[in-house]
């Protein structure tokens, strides 16, 4: 989408594809330390409240990313969650509804201050070529003020063996939004992520 952009790859998952939330948080901190203006996160999991609430990990990361004025696009998830349904499982206790982490971070009231300043954070759902949302795309729900949709069905993408592969998912949609943000930063470099 933004073909003149410089890329800063940040590995936060193992070769087998498992991802530790602390590594995701450290990856975001690393991005801010290296002045990345746009970040894409095409991964997600449960709401790990102990990570979200952690002053040791989450808050310093958000402070760095906000200070850098970054724009962060996060895949909303592919579970078909409405992000409205209440659930009483321990993993969703802090969030209160079934949703995906870290896409739902802006919905946490104790973190609101970071998302109301210079930090632009968008959860991205998927649509097909007819602008229809597939049933598997997580919906806006509690993230309604931080939610967009983008093409995420039958997207040709780079693949891990160096080839290309046609795939579907919010992980395909989120980079479209990140690329659009990068184009805006190219044109208006003085803007902050929140303005984008």
Secondary structure, DSSP 4 states (H G I P E B T S, - for coil): --TTPPP-----B-TTS-B-HHHHHHHHHHHHHTT-SEEEE---B---HHHHT-IIIIIHHHHHHHHHT-EEEEE--SS---S--B--SGGGTTT-B---BTTTGGG-GGGHHHHTTT-EEEEEEEE-TTSPPPTTS---GGGGGGEEEEE-SSEEEE-TTSSEEEE-SHHHHHHHHHHHHHHHHHH-TT--TTT-
